């Protein structure tokens, strides 16, 4: 186990053994985009939403519990779904001799599979990055005392090396690998995107048949059933809602199919900033972990279109819209403002203490504060509120100094937990404000 500096130890109330456990946990959480996003989703959406809705009555709390747990489960099992879809579709997209290598073929990035000049060198990238990543995860589990999981990841690293040794990178293998990856993204969009597209219908069914409610449950604490009917919060689905509810099931696969075809036109991508963002984000990392853009098209878009359109009256619909306006900034910016800012400040102190260049707890690209008149608003926001560095970067950038690495690990974990706590408190406050806004609007409508 790594040591802990006296300075850091004096700032904590946890015993060293307990702190080591939570520090290792922070490293494991931060080792994958999907695990980081799952933890962020739980702390930055599920917990604050559930806590806020606990003040609105048991039925509204149960609705939120179902919604939040569904989100956590689906984000968590997304890599397993990708694996299932990839292996299944490999039988239809790959020649028989390549089918056993389906999961390794998914490790190529989409841009590498579109261009043969990038395809062959990508094999070396996979051999280097993917093997190193598996061994890194194995080391984390070994450090945490989970030997079986450590051996599992070591075995996976060996299998990737064997694949790279014998794989023949031809233009034909590039084409079939691209076909597999594109089919896997669209196939998973039918499953995950289909579920979230159908969520509006499922949610209304849960409210009506499980909770036995024919009204918006968020106002039950201060609006009677008769008054709820007067406010237009009751009643079944109209024709428009039924059409949208069913149509939302197909939003994700249709949208991803359209976008993937659109970015195949490389000239169009060069001319469009929007398509450049799509090109960079409509992909997976390590073969099965969806990037943020892919999570957005498979979950956020179909879910919120369905739930907003199928809301039971304008009080619920407006509340949904207001909460959507907090979800998107929270996913992209919330952890930057909290965790990222904590990491930025800690990085500065760490660099000053050990007389080393900055860029340990945040990656150096975010530290360039040179003004550029052509720099867009989003780029300036990224520099002001940077992405906190993943644990891989923290450990690699401190390899030459054990004391620095030990303290950097400490600071990384502290920033992670502090950032998650601040993010959660902020989202809770916003949700309480939105819920109170609904109450004021409903009571005002009854008085008038």
ZAMARGU-4260 file (C-alpha; in steps of 0.2 Angstrom, whole numbers, plus 5000, padded with zeros to 4 digits):
<rodrens>
0) 5000/5000/5000 | 5006/5017/4996 | 5011/5029/5011 | 5002/5044/5016 | 5011/5061/5020
5) 5010/5068/5037 | 5002/5083/5030 | 4988/5074/5022 | 4986/5062/5037 | 4983/5077/5048
10) 4969/5083/5037 | 4959/5067/5038 | 4949/5059/5052 | 4949/5041/5044 | 4961/5029/5051
15) 4975/5025/5038 | 4968/5007/5034 | 4951/5014/5030 | 4958/5028/5020 | 4968/5016/5009
20) 4953/5007/5005 | 4943/5022/5000 | 4959/5028/4990 | 4959/5012/4981 | 4941/5013/4977
25) 4943/5030/4970 | 4956/5024/4959 | 4945/5009/4953 | 4930/5021/4950 | 4941/5033/4940
30) 4949/5019/4929 | 4935/5018/4917 | 4924/5031/4909 | 4909/5020/4912 | 4913/5017/4931
35) 4916/5036/4933 | 4900/5041/4924 | 4890/5028/4934 | 4897/5035/4951 | 4894/5052/4944
40) 4876/5048/4939 | 4873/5040/4957 | 4880/5055/4966 | 4876/5069/4954 | 4858/5063/4950
45) 4851/5048/4959 | 4855/5053/4977 | 4850/5072/4976 | 4834/5068/4966 | 4829/5054/4978
50) 4832/5065/4993 | 4823/5080/4986 | 4808/5069/4981 | 4807/5061/4998 | 4799/5077/5004
55) 4785/5075/4991 | 4777/5059/4998 | 4780/5041/4996 | 4773/5038/4979 | 4783/5052/4971
60) 4798/5045/4980 | 4795/5027/4973 | 4793/5034/4955 | 4810/5042/4957 | 4817/5027/4965
65) 4812/5017/4949 | 4819/5030/4937 | 4835/5032/4946 | 4839/5014/4949 | 4835/5010/4931
70) 4847/5023/4925 | 4861/5016/4936 | 4858/4998/4931 | 4858/5002/4912 | 4874/5013/4913
75) 4882/5000/4923 | 4878/4985/4912 | 4881/4995/4896 | 4898/4986/4893 | 4889/4969/4895
80) 4876/4974/4883 | 4889/4979/4870 | 4898/4963/4873 | 4883/4953/4870 | 4878/4963/4855
85) 4895/4962/4847 | 4897/4944/4849 | 4880/4940/4842 | 4882/4952/4827 | 4899/4945/4824
90) 4892/4929/4817 | 4883/4939/4803 | 4896/4952/4800 | 4913/4943/4801 | 4920/4928/4792
95) 4921/4913/4803 | 4940/4914/4806 | 4938/4932/4813 | 4923/4929/4824 | 4933/4923/4839
100) 4942/4940/4838 | 4926/4951/4838 | 4929/4959/4855 | 4947/4964/4850 | 4941/4971/4833
105) 4929/4982/4843 | 4944/4990/4851 | 4949/4999/4835 | 4942/5017/4835 | 4929/5022/4822
110) 4941/5034/4813 | 4954/5020/4812 | 4942/5009/4804 | 4937/5022/4791 | 4955/5024/4785
115) 4967/5011/4780 | 4982/5022/4783 | 4977/5023/4802 | 4971/5005/4803 | 4988/4996/4803
120) 4997/5008/4815 | 4981/5006/4826 | 4986/4988/4830 | 5002/4995/4839 | 4991/5007/4849
125) 4980/4993/4854 | 4995/4982/4859 | 5002/4997/4869 | 4986/5005/4877 | 4975/4991/4879
130) 4987/4979/4887 | 4994/4993/4898 | 4976/4997/4903 | 4972/4979/4908 | 4988/4977/4918
135) 4984/4994/4926 | 4966/4988/4931 | 4974/4971/4937 | 4986/4981/4948 | 4972/4991/4956
140) 4963/4975/4960 | 4978/4967/4967 | 4982/4982/4977 | 4964/4981/4984 | 4966/4962/4988
145) 4955/4956/4975 | 4967/4943/4967 | 4954/4934/4956 | 4949/4950/4947 | 4967/4954/4945
150) 4971/4937/4937 | 4956/4940/4926 | 4963/4956/4919 | 4980/4949/4917 | 4973/4935/4907
155) 4964/4948/4896 | 4980/4957/4893 | 4989/4942/4887 | 4975/4938/4875 | 4976/4955/4868
160) 4995/4953/4865 | 4991/4936/4856 | 4978/4944/4845 | 4990/4958/4840 | 5004/4946/4836
165) 4994/4935/4824 | 4981/4948/4817 | 4984/4952/4799 | 4979/4971/4795 | 4972/4970/4778
170) 4959/4982/4769 | 4947/4968/4770 | 4948/4965/4788 | 4947/4984/4791 | 4930/4984/4781
175) 4923/4969/4791 | 4928/4977/4808 | 4920/4993/4803 | 4904/4984/4798 | 4904/4975/4815
180) 4907/4991/4825 | 4894/5001/4816 | 4882/4986/4818 | 4886/4985/4836 | 4882/5003/4840
185) 4866/5003/4831 | 4861/4986/4838 | 4864/4992/4856 | 4854/5007/4852 | 4839/4996/4848
190) 4841/4988/4866 | 4847/5002/4877 | 4839/5016/4867 | 4823/5006/4864 | 4821/5004/4883
195) 4824/5023/4887 | 4813/5027/4872 | 4799/5016/4880 | 4802/5023/4897 | 4788/5036/4896
200) 4776/5022/4892 | 4783/5011/4906 | 4783/5026/4918 | 4765/5030/4915 | 4761/5011/4917
205) 4770/5010/4933 | 4760/5025/4940 | 4743/5019/4934 | 4745/5000/4938 | 4757/4999/4952
210) 4755/5015/4962 | 4736/5016/4957 | 4737/5034/4953 | 4729/5043/4939 | 4738/5060/4942
215) 4755/5068/4943 | 4761/5062/4960 | 4773/5077/4963 | 4758/5088/4969 | 4750/5076/4980
220) 4756/5084/4996 | 4747/5101/4992 | 4734/5097/4978 | 4719/5086/4981 | 4713/5073/4968
225) 4698/5085/4964 | 4710/5100/4962 | 4722/5089/4952 | 4708/5085/4939 | 4704/5104/4938
230) 4722/5108/4935 | 4723/5095/4920 | 4734/5083/4929 | 4723/5067/4927 | 4718/5056/4913
235) 4725/5043/4901 | 4736/5045/4886 | 4730/5054/4871 | 4733/5049/4853 | 4748/5061/4851
240) 4756/5054/4867 | 4753/5036/4861 | 4762/5039/4844 | 4776/5048/4853 | 4778/5035/4866
245) 4780/5021/4853 | 4790/5032/4841 | 4803/5036/4855 | 4808/5018/4855 | 4816/5020/4838
250) 4824/5037/4840 | 4841/5031/4846 | 4844/5018/4832 | 4837/5029/4819 | 4847/5044/4825
255) 4864/5034/4827 | 4861/5026/4810 | 4859/5043/4802 | 4874/5051/4811 | 4886/5037/4808
260) 4881/5038/4789 | 4883/5056/4789 | 4901/5056/4796 | 4906/5044/4783 | 4907/5059/4772
265) 4924/5066/4778 | 4922/5082/4768 | 4906/5086/4777 | 4914/5083/4794 | 4928/5095/4790
270) 4916/5109/4786 | 4904/5106/4801 | 4909/5108/4820 | 4894/5099/4825 | 4899/5084/4814
275) 4917/5085/4821 | 4909/5083/4839 | 4899/5068/4833 | 4914/5061/4825 | 4924/5062/4841
280) 4911/5056/4852 | 4900/5043/4843 | 4911/5029/4848 | 4917/5017/4862 | 4933/5016/4872
285) 4941/5000/4876 | 4929/4992/4864 | 4914/4991/4875 | 4913/5007/4885 | 4902/5021/4877
290) 4909/5038/4875 | 4898/5052/4882 | 4891/5056/4865 | 4885/5038/4863 | 4878/5038/4880
295) 4868/5054/4876 | 4860/5047/4860 | 4856/5030/4868 | 4849/5037/4884 | 4846/5055/4887
300) 4838/5060/4870 | 4825/5045/4869 | 4822/5046/4888 | 4818/5064/4889 | 4808/5066/4873
305) 4797/5052/4879 | 4795/5057/4897 | 4792/5075/4893 | 4779/5072/4879 | 4770/5059/4890
310) 4770/5069/4906 | 4753/5070/4914 | 4749/5089/4913 | 4759/5104/4911 | 4765/5105/4929
315) 4774/5089/4927 | 4780/5093/4909 | 4787/5110/4914 | 4796/5102/4929 | 4803/5088/4917
320) 4809/5102/4905 | 4817/5112/4920 | 4826/5096/4926 | 4832/5092/4909 | 4840/5109/4909
325) 4850/5104/4924 | 4854/5086/4918 | 4864/5091/4903 | 4875/5104/4911 | 4877/5092/4926
330) 4884/5078/4915 | 4896/5089/4905 | 4900/5103/4917 | 4895/5099/4935 | 4909/5088/4939
335) 4921/5100/4930 | 4915/5114/4941 | 4917/5104/4957 | 4929/5090/4955 | 4939/5099/4941
340) 4941/5115/4951 | 4946/5105/4967 | 4959/5096/4956 | 4965/5112/4948 | 4969/5120/4965
345) 4977/5104/4972 | 4987/5102/4957 | 4994/5120/4959 | 4999/5116/4977 | 5007/5099/4973
350) 5018/5107/4959 | 5023/5121/4971 | 5027/5109/4985 | 5037/5097/4975 | 5045/5110/4963
355) 5038/5100/4948 | 5028/5106/4932 | 5009/5107/4934 | 4998/5095/4925 | 4997/5080/4937
360) 4979/5081/4944 | 4973/5089/4928 | 4980/5086/4911 | 4992/5099/4904 | 4981/5103/4889
365) 4969/5112/4901 | 4983/5123/4909 | 4986/5133/4893 | 4978/5150/4898 | 4985/5159/4882
370) 4971/5170/4875 | 4965/5165/4857 | 4953/5176/4849 | 4947/5161/4838 | 4944/5151/4853
375) 4926/5146/4856 | 4915/5149/4872 | 4915/5130/4875 | 4934/5129/4874 | 4936/5143/4886
380) 4924/5135/4898 | 4935/5119/4897 | 4950/5128/4902 | 4942/5137/4916 | 4934/5121/4923
385) 4945/5107/4917 | 4942/5088/4917 | 4950/5080/4932 | 4964/5069/4927 | 4961/5050/4927
390) 4971/5039/4939 | 4981/5032/4924 | 4988/5050/4921 | 4991/5054/4939 | 5002/5038/4942
395) 5011/5040/4925 | 5015/5058/4928 | 5023/5055/4945 | 5033/5039/4941 | 5049/5046/4945
400) 5045/5051/4964 | 5037/5039/4976 | 5033/5053/4989 | 5025/5064/4975 | 5015/5049/4968
405) 5009/5044/4986 | 5003/5062/4989 | 4996/5064/4971 | 4985/5048/4974 | 4979/5055/4991
410) 4975/5072/4983 | 4966/5063/4968 | 4955/5053/4979 | 4951/5068/4990 | 4947/5079/4975
415) 4936/5065/4969 | 4925/5063/4985 | 4925/5081/4988 | 4919/5085/4970 | 4906/5072/4971
420) 4899/5078/4987 | 4899/5097/4981 | 4891/5091/4965 | 4877/5081/4974 | 4873/5096/4986
425) 4872/5108/4971 | 4860/5096/4961 | 4850/5093/4977 | 4848/5112/4979 | 4842/5114/4961
430) 4830/5100/4962 | 4822/5107/4978 | 4821/5124/4969 | 4812/5116/4954 | 4800/5106/4965
435) 4796/5122/4975 | 4793/5131/4959 | 4780/5118/4954 | 4772/5120/4970 | 4771/5139/4968
440) 4764/5137/4951 | 4751/5124/4956 | 4745/5134/4971 | 4744/5150/4961 | 4734/5142/4947
445) 4721/5136/4960 | 4720/5153/4967 | 4716/5160/4950
</rodrens>
